[in-house]
Structures are given as structure tokens and as C-alpha cells.
Amino acid sequence: MTGFRRWLSGRTLRARLIAGLLTLLAVACAAIGIVTYTVLSTTLISQTDAQLAAAGGRFASCIETNEQIEHDGVDQGDHNPSPRARQEQNCSIGQAWGTFGARIKRGVVTTQAIVGGKSRLTAADKKQLLRLPPNGRPYTRDLTSLRGDYRLMATTGQDHDILVTGLPLAHVESTLRNVELAEIVVFAAALVLTGVIGTGWVRLSLRPLRRVAATATRVTQLPLASGQVTLPERVPDTDPRTEVGQVGTAFNRMLGHVESALARRAASEARLRRFAADASHELRTPLAAIRGYAELTRRHPGPVPADIAHALGRVEAESARMSVLVDELLLLAQLDAGRPLAAEPVDLTRLALDATSDARVATPDHRWQLVLPDEPVVVEGDQHRLQQVMANLMSNAARHTPSGTTVTVELAPATEPGQVRLSVTDNGPGIPAELQPSLFERFVRGDSSRSRAAGSTGLGLAIVDAVIAAHGGKVSVTSRPGHSRFEITLPRRSPDSGPADGSQAARPAPPAGPATEPGRPPQAAGGRREL
């Protein structure tokens, strides 16, 4: 039963309805068959018992009347019948075919006969006759010598002997077998016919529900996360008089509410983007003026008091930090609005080399390793924004790890064909697990405090995610204590897209001497380098 429930739970609603229908019909057919068989068997046995009671012990008494029959031998053939055979023929008049008679005296079967045949009881059959109680009630016994079941009744004779009369049950059993076979054929045909017709009927009845499921599937395939607010899909032909129609009506009403909510959210986000873009654009002018006036004040020919000089330094620093924040907010607003970026060949190998070199100069207390492929890796995109992405990742690794941390920048083909993978890995303390799901959201910082001492705006990784998404790529993070890895996947530039610009040209072999520019590593082929 448990296995059937497990099998049923994994089936569709249509399969379960058909299985339930066929199961109920099979149970009903079995119940009807059992009741019919039982009633018919009881009726036929009752009729046999009535015939047996009507016959009484007349056949056995008739055989008993002639003492010569008791001492006669075996029948002598059909052409010269013995007195016993002639007596049996006379006693058979008016008796049903197969009627059996026997006389038992002092525990011995003295006489036996059967209408229309010969009776040669075995020792086992005689024992069965001897065990019959002489109470005039019928009993069913299997007499092997008579080839079948018999309904037997024993009564007490005039001289205190026992007279046994029996009727064969062959006709009863034959009738019951025919009824049983007919029921099996009819019920099997009914099950098959019901399964075929029921399958079609259930499919027709569940068609509105399938339309609801198909509509829901099409809705789930809509790019709702991208800002689409129109939901044209609706369940057709909803009849409120049916349960499925009520579900369809409720589903259509729910889609209407979702469409309204998406429209309100899209309008709100559009207003926020416009506000961020307008505010960022308008803040640029006063910030530039603040920084200009602060620098102009420092150029005053007279002596400037120390506290005034400190205040001017703080004004310059905070205005510069606010200018960076305004630029980042403006960039995010432009990306949210779907503003296209530049599309040009970009050598990621050169960008990774330059960005790692800049990070080594900015944070010399970290160990920087660079792993590059043997050939240049070229993608289609905005070189300035991709450079900003690399700078943000390396700045993030340097800012949130202690001195002596090893940071590895690796560029290699991705496992997916036509993709390239750029990763920044460090062996620092790791990122808290509760922070990782929201790490690429805006104004999320590794330090949950409101301190701005580190100069973080909480927008660096949000810019990384937005820029990479605008390039058709994706960014992910995995972190645990002692290992943090930011991985970027970008589509690689097709080889038949034409030659790259000058930055993609074949690089010269690395010079034998040291780099000519202080703090800059020489250009290198593939492999691992520690800068």
C-alpha cells in the first residue's frame, strides 16, 4: 500500500484520476462478482438439497429390500445382467442421473449403487461415508471414486442401519465456473472500456486546467526582473460556475495585481534613477566650486593659521570623496537606465597587467601575483569601465585584508566555450557568510559600522556587477576564512570580428634589463608572475 501511494504521488492529476476511477470500478466489479457468485452458489446448493430431501432414502431403501442383492457378486456385464444389476435398474426409475445410494450396517458399507453408472468406492471414500452423522442433514464430500463432489445425506433405516443418499454437484460447479468466466470477461471489458473512455473524458475535463498551467508557464518565462511591467498573458474562457474556471478567474485577477505592482515599482525606480542622475549631475558644479575655492584659499599670499589650513584640507578631501560618490551614483543611474557602453576590442591581458601593477604601487605591503595565458585575451566592451572594474576588485582586496596578504589575479579561458574568466583571489580573513548574498548591492560594506575612515562608499562592487552585466557577463564570489575569490566571466571576442586596435597588436618580447619606468613591470608572456 505504501508503494502504491508513493507511485501515485509522483503521477499527474490526470493519471491519478484515471487510476482512482479504474480502482473504484475494479472494487465494484469484484464486489458484484463475489456477491453474485455467492448468491448463485447458495441458490444452486439449496436446490440440490431440496432435491436430496425430496428423494429421501428411497434409492438406498430400494436397494436394501432384496436380501439377494446384499449377497450378490459383481455385475456380470450388460448382456447378462445379474439380479443386483436388475434391482438397481428398477430402483433407478424416477431418480436423477448420478444419484448415489449406499447402506451401512455395523460400520460396514454393505450396498452401494449409482444411477447411470458403476460405483466402486475406495477405502478412503468408505471412510468418508462412515463419518457421516445420520441426522438427515446434507454435507458436501469429495468422493474420488465417483469423480467429483457429492451432496450426501445419511438417515437411519428400519433395522437400525444407515442409509446414505447423494446427488452430484458437477452441474452446480459447471454453472458456477461458467458464471465466473463470464464475469471475468465482462468486468475486464468494462475496465478496458472505462479506461479508454475515462481517459478521454478526464483529458477533456482537465483542458481548462492545462490552459491555466500553460499561462502560468508563459508568465514565468517573461523577463520580469529586467523591468518588464506588461503581462499580456491571461487564462482564456474562464467559467466561474466551475472550480477550474474559478481558479482561472483568480489567476487572471492575480496577474492584474502583479502587473499593477510592477508598473508602480518601475515608475518608482524610474523616478529614483532620474533623481540620482539629476542630483549627481547638479552636484558636480557646486562640488567643483567648493574644491576650487578651497585651493584658491590655500594660494593666499599671507600666512594661513594651522586650524584654517587643517579645515581647508578636510574640505578638499571630503569634496574629492563626495565627487567620487557623485560620479559613481551617476554611472549606476546611467547603467540602470540601459545606457549602452562603448563596444570596442579590449585586451584584458594588458588591463590585468596594468591594474595589478598599479595595485602593487598603491599597496606595497601586499604580495601581488599575476597569472596570464600565453596569448592575449580580447573581449568586446568599454575599456575604461572594464579597467574600473579591475581597479575596484583589487582595491577591495587590498582594503579589506591585512598586510602581507597574497592577492592573485588570474586570467584564463572559462569552462564554457567562448567565455573568458578573470578572478581575484586572496588569502585574507574572508567575508562573513551572512554578508555574501547582498555583497553586490549598493551601499553594502564589509564593515557594518557607519565609519567612513576607510573611504569606502559601498558602491564599488555594485558598479562591478552593473558593468559586467552590461557587458553580458556575470560576477560571483566564494569566500571562507583564508580564501576569498571574486570571479568574472565575460564573452570572448569572436576571432572573425576583425583585427584589434593597437593595444591588441603583438607585444614585443620582454627586455632583458629592468623596466624602464619605475614601479612598472615589463610586459610578459603567459605564466605566473609575482609583482
DRENDRENGU-243073 format. One record per residue (C-alpha): residue number from 0; residue in three letters; x, y, z. Coordinates in Angstrom, 2 decimals. Example, Ala and Ser with C-alpha at 12.3 -4.5 7.8 and 13.67 -1.06 7.14 Angstrom:
# residues 2
  pavex  fido        x        y        z
      0   ALA    12.30    -4.50     7.80
      1   SER    13.67    -1.06     7.14
END
This chain:
# residues 531
  pavex  fido        x        y        z
      0   MET     0.00     0.00     0.00
      1   THR     2.87     2.34     0.79
      2   GLY     4.48     1.62    -2.58
      3   PHE     1.20     2.34    -4.36
      4   ARG     0.87     5.67    -2.55
      5   ARG     4.46     6.56    -3.44
      6   TRP     3.80     5.68    -7.08
      7   LEU     0.54     7.65    -7.08
      8   SER     2.12    10.75    -5.54
      9   GLY     4.54    11.00    -8.46
     10   ARG     1.82    10.89   -11.12
     11   THR    -0.08    13.71   -12.77
     12   LEU    -3.57    14.68   -11.73
     13   ARG    -4.95    13.06   -14.89
     14   ALA    -3.19     9.78   -14.13
     15   ARG    -4.38     9.83   -10.53
     16   LEU    -7.99    10.48   -11.54
     17   ILE    -7.94     7.66   -14.09
     18   ALA    -6.23     5.32   -11.63
     19   GLY    -8.79     6.20    -8.97
     20   LEU   -11.67     5.66   -11.39
     21   LEU   -10.36     2.27   -12.51
     22   THR    -9.63     1.24    -8.92
     23   LEU   -13.17     2.08    -7.81
     24   LEU   -14.63     0.26   -10.80
     25   ALA   -12.42    -2.80   -10.15
     26   VAL   -13.50    -2.86    -6.49
     27   ALA   -17.15    -2.53    -7.52
     28   CYS   -16.81    -5.31   -10.11
     29   ALA   -15.08    -7.56    -7.59
     30   ALA   -17.81    -6.91    -5.02
     31   ILE   -20.55    -7.58    -7.59
     32   GLY   -18.78   -10.75    -8.73
     33   ILE   -18.32   -12.07    -5.20
     34   VAL   -21.93   -11.34    -4.24
     35   THR   -23.27   -12.84    -7.48
     36   TYR   -21.11   -15.94    -7.15
     37   THR   -22.06   -16.41    -3.51
     38   VAL   -25.80   -15.96    -4.08
     39   LEU   -25.81   -18.23    -7.11
     40   SER   -23.77   -20.90    -5.31
     41   THR   -26.08   -20.78    -2.29
     42   THR   -29.16   -20.98    -4.53
     43   LEU   -27.89   -23.95    -6.53
     44   ILE   -26.81   -25.80    -3.38
     45   SER   -30.21   -25.11    -1.83
     46   GLN   -31.93   -26.52    -4.90
     47   THR   -29.73   -29.62    -4.73
     48   ASP   -30.52   -30.00    -1.04
     49   ALA   -34.24   -29.74    -1.82
     50   GLN   -33.91   -32.49    -4.43
     51   LEU   -31.92   -34.55    -1.97
     52   ALA   -34.55   -34.11     0.73
     53   ALA   -37.32   -34.99    -1.71
     54   ALA   -35.51   -38.14    -2.76
     55   GLY   -35.00   -39.03     0.88
     56   GLY   -33.60   -42.53     1.33
     57   ARG   -35.83   -44.16    -1.26
     58   PHE   -32.97   -45.17    -3.56
     59   ALA   -30.97   -46.71    -0.71
     60   SER   -34.11   -48.35     0.74
     61   CYS   -34.98   -49.84    -2.61
     62   ILE   -31.53   -51.38    -2.85
     63   GLU   -31.84   -52.68     0.71
     64   THR   -35.15   -54.54     0.25
     65   ASN   -33.79   -57.61    -1.52
     66   GLU   -31.55   -59.75     0.63
     67   GLN   -30.20   -61.38    -2.50
     68   ILE   -28.67   -58.07    -3.57
     69   GLU   -26.65   -57.92    -0.38
     70   HIS   -25.01   -61.32    -1.10
     71   ASP   -24.71   -60.96    -4.87
     72   GLY   -21.33   -60.62    -6.53
     73   VAL   -20.01   -58.17    -9.07
     74   ASP   -22.08   -57.20   -12.12
     75   GLN   -21.77   -59.72   -14.95
     76   GLY   -21.94   -57.39   -17.88
     77   ASP   -24.57   -55.52   -19.78
     78   HIS   -25.73   -58.52   -21.93
     79   ASN   -26.38   -60.81   -18.95
     80   PRO   -27.10   -58.57   -16.00
     81   SER   -27.06   -60.01   -12.50
     82   PRO   -30.03   -59.85   -10.16
     83   ARG   -28.31   -56.98    -8.38
     84   ALA   -27.96   -55.01   -11.61
     85   ARG   -31.61   -55.64   -12.47
     86   GLN   -32.60   -54.47    -8.99
     87   GLU   -30.54   -51.31    -9.38
     88   GLN   -32.19   -50.60   -12.71
     89   ASN   -35.61   -51.00   -11.15
     90   CYS   -34.65   -48.72    -8.24
     91   SER   -33.27   -46.06   -10.64
     92   ILE   -36.69   -45.38   -12.10
     93   GLY   -37.70   -41.82   -11.17
     94   GLN   -34.24   -40.92    -9.78
     95   ALA   -31.96   -38.18   -11.14
     96   TRP   -28.86   -39.13   -13.10
     97   GLY   -25.91   -39.68   -10.83
     98   THR   -27.93   -40.29    -7.69
     99   PHE   -25.84   -42.29    -5.26
    100   GLY   -27.10   -44.71    -2.64
    101   ALA   -25.37   -46.81     0.00
    102   ARG   -26.26   -48.89     3.04
    103   ILE   -24.10   -49.05     6.14
    104   LYS   -24.61   -51.72     8.73
    105   ARG   -22.46   -52.30    11.77
    106   GLY   -19.80   -49.94    10.39
    107   VAL   -19.57   -51.68     7.02
    108   VAL   -20.78   -50.42     3.64
    109   THR   -22.85   -53.38     2.55
    110   THR   -24.53   -51.93    -0.51
    111   GLN   -23.64   -49.11    -2.95
    112   ALA   -25.12   -48.03    -6.27
    113   ILE   -25.25   -45.03    -8.59
    114   VAL   -27.87   -44.15   -11.20
    115   GLY   -26.45   -44.27   -14.73
    116   GLY   -23.05   -45.62   -13.77
    117   LYS   -20.97   -48.05   -11.76
    118   SER   -19.94   -47.47    -8.17
    119   ARG   -16.62   -48.79    -6.87
    120   LEU   -15.92   -46.93    -3.65
    121   THR   -12.34   -46.72    -2.45
    122   ALA   -11.38   -47.27     1.16
    123   ALA   -10.99   -43.52     1.62
    124   ASP   -14.47   -42.86     0.21
    125   LYS   -15.96   -45.52     2.51
    126   LYS   -14.32   -43.85     5.50
    127   GLN   -15.95   -40.57     4.48
    128   LEU   -19.34   -42.30     4.33
    129   LEU   -18.82   -43.90     7.73
    130   ARG   -18.09   -40.48     9.26
    131   LEU   -21.39   -39.00     8.08
    132   PRO   -23.75   -38.31    11.03
    133   PRO   -27.20   -39.92    10.43
    134   ASN   -29.10   -36.72    11.23
    135   GLY   -30.76   -36.14     7.83
    136   ARG   -28.68   -33.01     7.09
    137   PRO   -26.79   -32.63     3.78
    138   TYR   -22.99   -32.46     3.68
    139   THR   -20.56   -31.92     0.83
    140   ARG   -17.89   -34.58     0.40
    141   ASP   -15.32   -35.27    -2.32
    142   LEU   -15.70   -38.89    -3.46
    143   THR   -12.72   -39.55    -5.68
    144   SER   -14.07   -42.86    -6.96
    145   LEU   -17.17   -41.02    -8.20
    146   ARG   -15.04   -38.23    -9.74
    147   GLY   -16.36   -35.16    -8.04
    148   ASP   -18.06   -33.56    -5.09
    149   TYR   -21.32   -35.02    -3.82
    150   ARG   -24.02   -33.67    -1.58
    151   LEU   -24.64   -36.53     0.86
    152   MET   -27.35   -37.12     3.46
    153   ALA   -27.43   -40.02     5.96
    154   THR   -30.59   -41.30     7.68
    155   THR   -31.36   -44.24    10.00
    156   GLY   -33.16   -47.26     8.42
    157   GLN   -35.85   -49.54     9.88
    158   ASP   -33.41   -52.13    11.14
    159   HIS   -31.14   -49.51    12.64
    160   ASP   -28.81   -49.45     9.67
    161   ILE   -27.69   -46.19     7.95
    162   LEU   -28.93   -45.25     4.51
    163   VAL   -26.83   -42.73     2.54
    164   THR   -28.23   -40.83    -0.42
    165   GLY   -26.23   -38.38    -2.53
    166   LEU   -26.54   -36.07    -5.52
    167   PRO   -23.60   -34.95    -7.67
    168   LEU   -22.51   -31.29    -7.64
    169   ALA   -20.95   -31.41   -11.09
    170   HIS   -23.74   -29.36   -12.69
    171   VAL   -23.52   -26.80    -9.84
    172   GLU   -19.76   -26.44   -10.21
    173   SER   -20.04   -26.25   -14.01
    174   THR   -22.63   -23.48   -13.76
    175   LEU   -20.51   -21.56   -11.25
    176   ARG   -17.43   -21.88   -13.48
    177   ASN   -19.35   -20.53   -16.46
    178   VAL   -20.67   -17.62   -14.40
    179   GLU   -17.19   -16.92   -13.06
    180   LEU   -15.68   -16.91   -16.56
    181   ALA   -18.47   -14.68   -17.87
    182   GLU   -17.96   -12.22   -15.02
    183   ILE   -14.21   -12.06   -15.62
    184   VAL   -14.68   -11.38   -19.34
    185   VAL   -17.44    -8.80   -18.82
    186   PHE   -15.66    -6.99   -15.98
    187   ALA   -12.34    -6.93   -17.87
    188   ALA   -14.06    -5.50   -20.92
    189   ALA   -15.81    -2.93   -18.71
    190   LEU   -12.46    -1.92   -17.16
    191   VAL   -10.78    -1.53   -20.55
    192   LEU   -13.70     0.41   -21.99
    193   THR   -13.92     2.61   -18.91
    194   GLY   -10.17     3.27   -19.04
    195   VAL   -10.33     4.38   -22.68
    196   ILE   -13.47     6.48   -22.33
    197   GLY   -12.40     7.77   -18.90
    198   THR    -9.02     8.89   -20.22
    199   GLY   -10.67    10.93   -22.94
    200   TRP   -13.23    12.35   -20.55
    201   VAL   -10.61    13.31   -17.95
    202   ARG    -8.42    14.93   -20.64
    203   LEU   -11.40    16.92   -21.85
    204   SER   -12.37    17.91   -18.31
    205   LEU    -8.83    19.00   -17.41
    206   ARG    -8.29    21.04   -20.57
    207   PRO    -9.14    24.35   -18.78
    208   LEU    -6.68    23.45   -16.02
    209   ARG    -3.98    22.79   -18.62
    210   ARG    -4.65    26.24   -20.06
    211   VAL    -4.11    27.72   -16.60
    212   ALA    -0.80    25.81   -16.26
    213   ALA     0.32    26.88   -19.75
    214   THR    -0.45    30.52   -18.97
    215   ALA     1.47    30.30   -15.69
    216   THR     4.44    28.75   -17.54
    217   ARG     4.48    31.56   -20.10
    218   VAL     4.34    34.15   -17.31
    219   THR     7.34    32.59   -15.57
    220   GLN     9.33    32.92   -18.83
    221   LEU     8.78    36.69   -19.01
    222   PRO    11.84    38.80   -18.03
    223   LEU    10.11    40.49   -15.11
    224   ALA    13.41    41.17   -13.33
    225   SER    14.55    43.32   -16.24
    226   GLY    11.77    45.83   -15.62
    227   GLN     9.05    44.49   -17.90
    228   VAL     5.70    45.54   -16.46
    229   THR     3.27    44.31   -19.15
    230   LEU     1.69    40.92   -18.57
    231   PRO    -0.37    40.20   -21.68
    232   GLU    -0.93    36.56   -20.72
    233   ARG    -4.37    35.70   -19.37
    234   VAL    -6.29    32.46   -18.91
    235   PRO    -8.94    32.27   -21.68
    236   ASP   -12.52    31.09   -21.28
    237   THR   -12.90    31.24   -17.51
    238   ASP   -16.30    29.95   -16.43
    239   PRO   -17.00    30.99   -12.81
    240   ARG   -19.53    28.14   -12.48
    241   THR   -16.74    25.54   -12.43
    242   GLU   -13.88    25.08    -9.98
    243   VAL   -11.26    25.35   -12.72
    244   GLY   -12.95    28.47   -14.02
    245   GLN   -12.81    30.00   -10.54
    246   VAL    -9.09    29.19   -10.39
    247   GLY    -8.59    30.82   -13.81
    248   THR   -10.51    33.93   -12.76
    249   ALA    -8.48    34.23    -9.56
    250   PHE    -5.26    33.71   -11.53
    251   ASN    -6.19    36.46   -14.01
    252   ARG    -7.02    38.78   -11.13
    253   MET    -3.66    37.98    -9.53
    254   LEU    -1.86    38.74   -12.81
    255   GLY    -3.62    42.09   -12.92
    256   HIS    -2.45    42.92    -9.39
    257   VAL     1.10    41.83   -10.24
    258   GLU     1.08    43.96   -13.39
    259   SER    -0.10    46.99   -11.40
    260   ALA     2.54    46.39    -8.74
    261   LEU     5.27    46.04   -11.37
    262   ALA     4.12    49.22   -13.05
    263   ARG     4.25    51.11    -9.76
    264   ARG     7.67    49.67    -8.97
    265   ALA     9.01    50.52   -12.43
    266   ALA     7.68    54.07   -12.14
    267   SER     9.22    54.44    -8.69
    268   GLU    12.57    53.10    -9.85
    269   ALA    12.48    55.39   -12.89
    270   ARG    11.87    58.38   -10.61
    271   LEU    14.71    57.28    -8.35
    272   ARG    17.05    56.88   -11.33
    273   ARG    16.12    60.30   -12.66
    274   PHE    16.61    61.79    -9.23
    275   ALA    20.00    60.12    -8.78
    276   ALA    21.12    61.17   -12.25
    277   ASP    19.85    64.74   -11.88
    278   ALA    21.20    65.10    -8.35
    279   SER    24.58    63.68    -9.34
    280   HIS    24.75    65.92   -12.37
    281   GLU    23.71    69.01   -10.42
    282   LEU    26.10    68.27    -7.55
    283   ARG    29.11    68.24    -9.83
    284   THR    29.13    72.04   -10.27
    285   PRO    28.93    73.02    -6.58
    286   LEU    31.49    70.36    -5.65
    287   ALA    33.87    71.63    -8.28
    288   ALA    33.31    75.17    -6.95
    289   ILE    33.99    74.04    -3.36
    290   ARG    37.24    72.37    -4.34
    291   GLY    38.24    75.39    -6.44
    292   TYR    37.62    77.88    -3.68
    293   ALA    39.49    75.70    -1.18
    294   GLU    42.52    75.54    -3.47
    295   LEU    42.25    79.30    -4.11
    296   THR    42.26    80.00    -0.38
    297   ARG    45.45    77.98     0.03
    298   ARG    47.13    80.24    -2.52
    299   HIS    46.61    83.32    -0.37
    300   PRO    49.98    85.07    -0.10
    301   GLY    49.64    85.70     3.61
    302   PRO    50.16    83.17     6.39
    303   VAL    47.25    80.79     6.99
    304   PRO    46.60    79.66    10.55
    305   ALA    47.12    75.98    11.25
    306   ASP    43.49    75.30    12.14
    307   ILE    42.33    77.06     8.97
    308   ALA    44.79    75.04     6.90
    309   HIS    43.52    71.81     8.52
    310   ALA    39.93    72.81     7.82
    311   LEU    40.76    73.57     4.19
    312   GLY    42.47    70.18     3.88
    313   ARG    39.40    68.45     5.23
    314   VAL    37.16    70.41     2.85
    315   GLU    39.30    69.36    -0.10
    316   ALA    39.40    65.69     1.00
    317   GLU    35.68    65.42     1.65
    318   SER    34.76    67.24    -1.53
    319   ALA    37.03    64.90    -3.50
    320   ARG    35.42    61.88    -1.83
    321   MET    31.97    63.28    -2.50
    322   SER    32.90    63.88    -6.14
    323   VAL    33.82    60.20    -6.44
    324   LEU    30.49    59.23    -4.83
    325   VAL    28.58    61.51    -7.22
    326   ASP    30.39    60.04   -10.22
    327   GLU    29.63    56.51    -9.07
    328   LEU    25.97    57.30    -8.47
    329   LEU    25.73    58.89   -11.91
    330   LEU    27.35    55.84   -13.50
    331   LEU    24.93    53.47   -11.75
    332   ALA    21.97    55.63   -12.79
    333   GLN    23.14    55.52   -16.40
    334   LEU    23.60    51.75   -16.29
    335   ASP    20.18    51.28   -14.70
    336   ALA    18.63    53.34   -17.46
    337   GLY    20.14    50.97   -20.02
    338   ARG    22.61    53.43   -21.46
    339   PRO    24.84    51.47   -23.85
    340   LEU    28.56    51.29   -23.20
    341   ALA    31.30    51.55   -25.74
    342   ALA    31.88    48.44   -27.85
    343   GLU    35.50    48.11   -28.91
    344   PRO    38.16    45.41   -28.73
    345   VAL    39.73    45.38   -25.27
    346   ASP    42.87    43.45   -24.35
    347   LEU    42.12    42.05   -20.89
    348   THR    45.71    40.84   -20.61
    349   ARG    47.00    44.40   -20.80
    350   LEU    44.32    45.66   -18.42
    351   ALA    45.10    42.95   -15.85
    352   LEU    48.83    43.70   -16.12
    353   ASP    48.34    47.45   -15.68
    354   ALA    45.79    47.14   -12.88
    355   THR    47.96    44.69   -10.91
    356   SER    50.98    46.94   -11.33
    357   ASP    49.01    49.95   -10.09
    358   ALA    47.75    47.96    -7.10
    359   ARG    51.31    46.90    -6.20
    360   VAL    52.41    50.52    -6.18
    361   ALA    49.39    51.64    -4.15
    362   THR    49.67    48.83    -1.55
    363   PRO    53.27    47.59    -1.40
    364   ASP    52.58    45.75     1.89
    365   HIS    50.62    43.08    -0.05
    366   ARG    52.01    40.35    -2.28
    367   TRP    50.57    40.58    -5.79
    368   GLN    50.68    37.62    -8.18
    369   LEU    49.58    37.68   -11.80
    370   VAL    48.70    34.58   -13.87
    371   LEU    48.24    35.26   -17.60
    372   PRO    47.62    32.97   -20.60
    373   ASP    50.15    32.57   -23.37
    374   GLU    48.02    34.51   -25.86
    375   PRO    46.25    37.87   -25.48
    376   VAL    42.64    37.65   -24.34
    377   VAL    40.41    40.08   -26.21
    378   VAL    36.78    40.94   -25.39
    379   GLU    34.28    43.40   -26.84
    380   GLY    33.43    46.19   -24.44
    381   ASP    34.22    49.51   -22.80
    382   GLN    37.90    49.63   -21.90
    383   HIS    37.52    52.44   -19.37
    384   ARG    34.71    50.68   -17.48
    385   LEU    36.47    47.29   -17.51
    386   GLN    39.57    48.99   -16.15
    387   GLN    37.39    50.49   -13.41
    388   VAL    36.05    47.01   -12.61
    389   MET    39.57    45.60   -12.16
    390   ALA    40.62    48.59   -10.08
    391   ASN    37.57    48.19    -7.81
    392   LEU    38.21    44.47    -7.25
    393   MET    41.88    44.96    -6.43
    394   SER    41.17    47.96    -4.24
    395   ASN    38.55    45.92    -2.40
    396   ALA    41.05    43.07    -1.87
    397   ALA    43.73    45.46    -0.59
    398   ARG    41.40    47.45     1.67
    399   HIS    39.78    44.52     3.48
    400   THR    42.83    42.28     4.03
    401   PRO    45.77    42.77     6.42
    402   SER    49.36    43.47     5.42
    403   GLY    51.24    40.51     3.97
    404   THR    48.16    39.08     2.26
    405   THR    48.76    37.40    -1.10
    406   VAL    46.42    38.55    -3.86
    407   THR    46.38    36.52    -7.09
    408   VAL    44.95    37.91   -10.30
    409   GLU    44.31    35.19   -12.90
    410   LEU    43.09    35.45   -16.46
    411   ALA    42.16    32.23   -18.28
    412   PRO    39.54    30.72   -20.64
    413   ALA    36.34    29.73   -18.84
    414   THR    34.87    26.24   -18.82
    415   GLU    32.05    27.43   -21.11
    416   PRO    33.14    27.77   -24.75
    417   GLY    33.53    31.34   -25.97
    418   GLN    33.94    32.71   -22.44
    419   VAL    36.86    34.18   -20.54
    420   ARG    37.37    34.16   -16.78
    421   LEU    39.09    36.79   -14.64
    422   SER    39.50    36.07   -10.94
    423   VAL    40.93    37.97    -7.96
    424   THR    41.80    35.66    -5.06
    425   ASP    43.25    36.49    -1.64
    426   ASN    44.11    34.51     1.48
    427   GLY    42.70    37.07     3.87
    428   PRO    40.22    36.58     6.71
    429   GLY    37.28    36.05     4.36
    430   ILE    33.83    37.60     4.04
    431   PRO    31.10    36.86     6.61
    432   ALA    28.63    34.31     5.27
    433   GLU    25.60    36.47     6.12
    434   LEU    27.04    39.31     4.03
    435   GLN    27.80    37.35     0.86
    436   PRO    24.25    37.19    -0.62
    437   SER    23.96    41.02    -0.58
    438   LEU    27.59    41.82    -1.34
    439   PHE    26.87    43.31    -4.79
    440   GLU    24.03    45.53    -3.60
    441   ARG    24.52    49.24    -3.23
    442   PHE    25.92    50.80    -0.05
    443   VAL    26.87    47.37     1.32
    444   ARG    30.24    47.38     3.06
    445   GLY    32.27    44.68     4.70
    446   ASP    32.35    46.78     7.87
    447   SER    28.80    47.11     9.19
    448   SER    29.65    50.29    11.09
    449   ARG    28.90    53.73     9.71
    450   SER    32.55    54.76     9.82
    451   ARG    33.95    56.40     6.68
    452   ALA    37.55    56.17     7.83
    453   ALA    38.42    53.68     5.15
    454   GLY    36.91    55.90     2.47
    455   SER    34.51    53.19     1.22
    456   THR    31.22    54.28    -0.32
    457   GLY    29.75    50.79    -0.62
    458   LEU    29.26    51.24    -4.36
    459   GLY    32.42    49.62    -5.74
    460   LEU    31.09    46.06    -6.02
    461   ALA    27.69    47.33    -7.18
    462   ILE    29.48    49.08   -10.04
    463   VAL    31.39    45.87   -10.81
    464   ASP    28.14    43.91   -11.01
    465   ALA    26.37    46.53   -13.15
    466   VAL    29.26    46.99   -15.59
    467   ILE    29.80    43.25   -16.04
    468   ALA    26.05    42.71   -16.56
    469   ALA    26.07    45.47   -19.19
    470   HIS    28.82    43.52   -20.98
    471   GLY    26.72    40.32   -20.97
    472   GLY    28.80    38.64   -18.26
    473   LYS    28.36    37.68   -14.64
    474   VAL    30.29    38.05   -11.41
    475   SER    30.32    35.71    -8.41
    476   VAL    32.05    35.41    -5.06
    477   THR    33.09    32.46    -2.91
    478   SER    34.65    33.08     0.48
    479   ARG    35.72    31.27     3.58
    480   PRO    38.38    32.05     6.19
    481   GLY    41.73    32.09     4.40
    482   HIS    40.27    32.17     0.88
    483   SER    38.14    34.76    -0.94
    484   ARG    37.62    34.65    -4.68
    485   PHE    35.84    37.12    -6.96
    486   GLU    35.30    35.67   -10.44
    487   ILE    34.17    37.49   -13.57
    488   THR    33.00    35.70   -16.71
    489   LEU    32.81    37.65   -19.99
    490   PRO    32.03    36.60   -23.57
    491   ARG    35.22    36.37   -25.57
    492   ARG    35.58    38.40   -28.75
    493   SER    34.95    36.36   -31.86
    494   PRO    38.12    35.73   -33.90
    495   ASP    36.39    36.84   -37.11
    496   SER    35.48    40.25   -35.68
    497   GLY    38.46    41.87   -37.35
    498   PRO    41.83    42.93   -36.02
    499   ALA    42.08    44.59   -32.67
    500   ASP    43.39    48.09   -32.17
    501   GLY    46.93    48.97   -31.42
    502   SER    46.67    47.69   -27.88
    503   GLN    45.89    44.23   -29.27
    504   ALA    48.94    44.06   -31.53
    505   ALA    51.60    41.53   -30.86
    506   ARG    53.58    42.63   -27.86
    507   PRO    57.36    42.74   -28.09
    508   ALA    59.41    40.27   -26.18
    509   PRO    60.24    41.36   -22.62
    510   PRO    63.51    43.29   -22.42
    511   ALA    66.48    41.67   -20.75
    512   GLY    67.11    44.58   -18.42
    513   PRO    64.88    46.07   -15.75
    514   ALA    61.77    48.03   -16.59
    515   THR    62.47    51.47   -17.93
    516   GLU    59.61    53.04   -15.96
    517   PRO    59.99    52.87   -12.19
    518   GLY    57.34    50.83   -10.46
    519   ARG    56.06    49.32   -13.73
    520   PRO    56.76    45.67   -14.58
    521   PRO    57.90    44.76   -18.05
    522   GLN    55.42    43.23   -20.48
    523   ALA    55.43    39.46   -20.13
    524   ALA    54.14    36.35   -21.77
    525   GLY    51.88    33.83   -20.05
    526   GLY    52.64    32.29   -16.70
    527   ARG    52.69    33.27   -13.03
    528   ARG    54.45    36.43   -12.02
    529   GLU    54.90    37.96    -8.59
    530   LEU    54.97    41.74    -8.79
END
